[in-house]
Amino acid sequence: QQLRDDALAAQAAGAAMVLFEMVPAALAAEITRSLAVPTIGIGAGVDCDGQILVCYDMIGLTPGKRPRFAQDFLAGRGSLAEAVRAYADAVRTRAYPTPAQSY
């Protein structure tokens, strides 16, 4: 409930968007539906209005333990430009993030 209240308060205060990182996907989807401003997810499920993936997580260079939402879009591709296009296409078609990549 606190996250819902905070998101609504941020919107009321003039926020242009709300960012959800590692928020359970069902909760992020519910809050997204209740807001007029867009939501951006980082591991918060496909129902957010947009997605963020840090470049290192997107191209498989994250050192140590990788976060659940990391996906190597460079694997099997010949360039960074192709990896970025693959990521953008996956977000647009809602193929990313998968339920396994969400919390």
N, C-alpha and C positions, 0 to 999 in steps of 0.2 A: 504494500500500500504506500510505503514511503517513496518508492521510486515513481509510482504513478503520480503522487502528489507533487514531487519535485519536478517531474516533466511538465505537468500542467502549470506549475508556478513559473518555470523557466519560460514557457510559451507566453504566459500572461505578462511577464517582465520584458517581453520583446525579443526573445531568442529567435534567431533565424532558422535554427534546426536543433535537434537533440541527438546526441551521440550515445549509443549503447555499446559497451564493450563487455563481452562475456556475460551478457544478460540472458537468462533462459529464453529460448526462441518464442515460446507461447506467450510469455509476458511481454516481450518486445513487440510481438504482433498485436496484442491487445492494446498496448499503449499507443502504438502507431495509429491504430484505427481511431483512437480518441483525440488525437492531436490534429491541428490544422497545419502545423509546420512539419517539414520532412524529418524523418528519422534516418540516421546513418548507423549501420551495424558493423561491428567488428566481432565476429563470432556470435552474433545475436540473432541469427536466422535469416532466412530468405525474405521474410515479410517486411523487413525494414525498407524504406524508400530508396536507399542507396547502400553501398558497401565500401569499406576501406580495407585494403590489405597492404601492409608495409612492403616496400620493394624487396627487401631481403627475404621476407616470407613468401613473396610471389615468385621468386626465382631460385629458391632452394639454398640460399646462403646463410640462413639463420644458424648461428652457432649454438651448441648445446641443445637442450630439449626444445623442440619446436612446439609452438602452440597448436592446439587442436584445429584451429581455423586456417593454418598455413597450408598452402598448396603450391607445389612447384610447377608453375605454368611454363617455365623455360624447358623442362624436360621434353625431349623429342622435337624441340623446335630449334631453328637455326639462328635466331636473333632475339635480342631484347624486345624489339618492336613487335615481333610475332607473339612473344609471351604476353606483352601488354594487350595486344588485340585479343588473344585467347581469353585473358582475364575479363576484359570488357564484354566480350561476347557471352561468357559464362554468367556474368552478372545480369546482362540484359535478358538472357533466356531463362534466368532463375535456376540455372544448373549449379551455381555457386552462391552461397555455401550450401552444402548438402546437410541433411540432418546430423550426420556424423561429425561435421565440422562446426556444428552449432552447440550451444550449451542449453 
